[in-house]
Amino acid sequence: MKENKKNRTQITQIGRISADFLWLAPFLLALSTVFVISSDLANGVVSGKYFWFYGSMGLIGLVTLVRTLINRHSFRFSAQDVLVLLFAAAIYLPAFLFNTATPNTTKLTLFTLLPVLYFSFRLIINTFKRKDMVQHVFCLFIVLTGLIEAVWGLRQLYGFESSQHSLFKLTGSFFNPGPYAGYLAVAFPIAFHYWIQGKRYTLLRIFTAIACIVMLLVLPAAMSRASWLAVVSGSVVVLYFRYSGQIRQFYRQHKKQVWITGCATVLFLTAASAGMYYLKKDSADGRALTWKIALQTIAKHPFGAGLGNFPGAYGETQATYFASGQATETEQLVAGTPEYGFNEYLQIAVESGIIALLLFVGIIVLAIRDKIRTNNWGTLGSLVALLIFAGFSYPFSVLPFLIVFVFLLSINQPCHPASSGNRSVRGWRVKLAIAGSILLLLVTSVCLWKQYPVYQAYRQWKANQIYYHAGLFKDTAESYARLYPYLNDQVRFLFEYAQCLSKSDQPEKSNEVLQRAIQISCDPMLYNIMGKNYQAMKQYEQAETVLIKATQLIPSRLYPWYLLTKLYDEMGWEEKAEETAKIVLTKEPKVQSPAVREMREEVKELRVKN
């Protein structure tokens, strides 16, 4: 009888655990977004992740509401929750004031659903008696995603898998090695925490040890200095807090040795930093220029230029800076056309304003405080690694990072009072949780309804790209016209559409599309096409203006100078044509190529003719 009762108890426990996993499954699907690549959608490495996340959010909204109705747990707003809401408001305000795209653009949809995900995490964790168990499930799942990505990368290195970028061998499920290495750096501290904390030879410790080793094997091959710095910082945080007592005791007993070791460490880190700088010197100089221009852009737009408008606002500032003549030769040589700020804190300030940045910093401070109070060193280490990586790269512009970031913020917070004798207060908080769950589901439903035609547009864009690459520009332009309302926040689509219009003798309409593109991109090719369109319409002054703007954006590029030479030749302005021809023939390009030689040969022929 006792044995039968024991078996029934075990079966009941297994059933409860299985049911709990079913409730958590939609959240695990959201964390699985990192793996998704869609061959049916244009830019499927990125867009596939978007629509998988949207679908997961539909399930999350439904599960959160049902679970809240069943368990009827109360909910209490924390200070961090309030800051999250204020931060969301600070993003939406400049987005609607300054962003001329339709309200259902990709970034706006994501930054609507991410607060929904944050509060859904908070609500669902609150409905479980063993909240620590739920958090362990999420943490270990993130470790699992890091392990799978690391194995994926190793297979790419050894030629068993193709990468997602033609120029790089190692990308995992990302579009280039930078975000890939950053994701491993964020997953590593959680795995490292479980490894050093677990009991000897347990399955958990073996699993996390394997994950750490495999991630460390692949990280150096990505050649991402930001990820190396992030993984070291996150691991040091885990080690320090895990062994803080022993460290303080050792310091009291061996102060002299500690100071000597500390000085030696500082010297080593200084030398290592110099080595990392010279490892990719041009890249480091380029990022320093990006930060410099971003700071100037913040001064011009203290309340934000609008969500998604960083490249356009940045490009305006960079063109003004180079036109002023203050730039050095090195800055002119390393200047680029960044889609991102390579520092998320600067990018937040550019797009959403200084107030939004201060609110974001407040959220981070409270999250770190809560993790220190709850002794959750693994998630603290991962959060620090992500924040360090965000100072040198663009993780908040890559969806899987945002999902993990929301999870790291949402745990280790009080959801309701430990005890409350006031039944009316508890009843009010239960109603708040239910009302909040209903609101989250409604917001999610509206977003999904808005995004369904966008999904179809991505599918049609992918199908029509065949005709674009085949040179059937007129037919492609007609198809793209129908997709424009849904894809007008995608620079690549706008470029293709503008090219189709330009090559099918519709230069005026092409320039209308390009006007939208330059609001969300600083690529000088957009100005080059616009200049050629104006030239085709015999609007020479406008053509000259936009082509000069292209030369100011990236002074090291010869193509806009070449176009200006041809423009001046057609206008009969021989002196200006001679000046720009000399620049084409004498200016040292950043990269020598057959195209440079062809442009120079054609300019030489123009000079001989004149």
Stockholm file with secondary structure:
# STOCKHOLM 1.0

chainA/1-610         MKENKKNRTQITQIGRISADFLWLAPFLLALSTVFVISSDLANGVVSGKYFWFYGSMGLIGLVTLVRTLINRHSFRFSAQDVLVLLFAAAIYLPAFLFNTATPNTTKLTLFTLLPVLYFSFRLIINTFKRKDMVQHVFCLFIVLTGLIEAVWGLRQLYGFESSQHSLFKLTGSFFNPGPYAGYLAVAFPIAFHYWIQGKRYTLLRIFTAIACIVMLLVLPAAMSRASWLAVVSGSVVVLYFRYSGQIRQFYRQHKKQVWITGCATVLFLTAASAGMYYLKKDSADGRALTWKIALQTIAKHPFGAGLGNFPGAYGETQATYFASGQATETEQLVAGTPEYGFNEYLQIAVESGIIALLLFVGIIVLAIRDKIRTNNWGTLGSLVALLIFAGFSYPFSVLPFLIVFVFLLSINQPCHPASSGNRSVRGWRVKLAIAGSILLLLVTSVCLWKQYPVYQAYRQWKANQIYYHAGLFKDTAESYARLYPYLNDQVRFLFEYAQCLSKSDQPEKSNEVLQRAIQISCDPMLYNIMGKNYQAMKQYEQAETVLIKATQLIPSRLYPWYLLTKLYDEMGWEEKAEETAKIVLTKEPKVQSPAVREMREEVKELRVKN
#=GR chainA/1-610 SS CHHHHHHHHHHHHHHHHHHHHHHHHHHHHHHGGGGCCCSSSTTHHHHHHHHHHHHHHHHHHHHHHHHHHHHCCCCCCCHHHHHHHHHHHHHHHHHHHHCCSCTTCHHHHHHHHHHHHHHHHHHHHHTCSCHHHHHHHHHHHHHHHHHHHHHHHHHHHTTSSCCSSTTCSCCTTSSSHHHHHHHHHHHHHHHHHHHHHSCTTCHHHHHHHHHHHHHHHHGGGGTCHHHHHHHHHHHHHHHHHHTHHHHHHHHHHCHHHHHHHHHHHHHHHHHHHHHHHHHTHHHHHHHHHHHHHHHHHHHHCTTCSCTTCHHHHHHHHHHHHHHTTCCCHHHHHHCCCCSSCSSHHHHHHHHHCHHHHHHHHHHHHHHHHHHHHTTCHHHHHHHHHHHHHHTTSCGGGSHHHHHHHHHHHHSSSCCSCSCCSCHHHHHHHHHHHHHHHHHHHHHHHHHHHHHHHHHHHHHHHHHHHHHHHTTCHHHHHHHHHHHHHHHTTCHHHHHHHHHHHHHTTCHHHHHHHHHHHTTSCCCHHHHHHHHHHHHHTTCHHHHHHHHHHHHHHCTTCSHHHHHHHHHHHHHTCHHHHHHHHHHHHHSCCSSCCHHHHHHHHHHHHHHHHC
#=GC SS_cons         CHHHHHHHHHHHHHHHHHHHHHHHHHHHHHHGGGGCCCSSSTTHHHHHHHHHHHHHHHHHHHHHHHHHHHHCCCCCCCHHHHHHHHHHHHHHHHHHHHCCSCTTCHHHHHHHHHHHHHHHHHHHHHTCSCHHHHHHHHHHHHHHHHHHHHHHHHHHHTTSSCCSSTTCSCCTTSSSHHHHHHHHHHHHHHHHHHHHHSCTTCHHHHHHHHHHHHHHHHGGGGTCHHHHHHHHHHHHHHHHHHTHHHHHHHHHHCHHHHHHHHHHHHHHHHHHHHHHHHHTHHHHHHHHHHHHHHHHHHHHCTTCSCTTCHHHHHHHHHHHHHHTTCCCHHHHHHCCCCSSCSSHHHHHHHHHCHHHHHHHHHHHHHHHHHHHHTTCHHHHHHHHHHHHHHTTSCGGGSHHHHHHHHHHHHSSSCCSCSCCSCHHHHHHHHHHHHHHHHHHHHHHHHHHHHHHHHHHHHHHHHHHHHHHHTTCHHHHHHHHHHHHHHHTTCHHHHHHHHHHHHHTTCHHHHHHHHHHHTTSCCCHHHHHHHHHHHHHTTCHHHHHHHHHHHHHHCTTCSHHHHHHHHHHHHHTCHHHHHHHHHHHHHSCCSSCCHHHHHHHHHHHHHHHHC
//
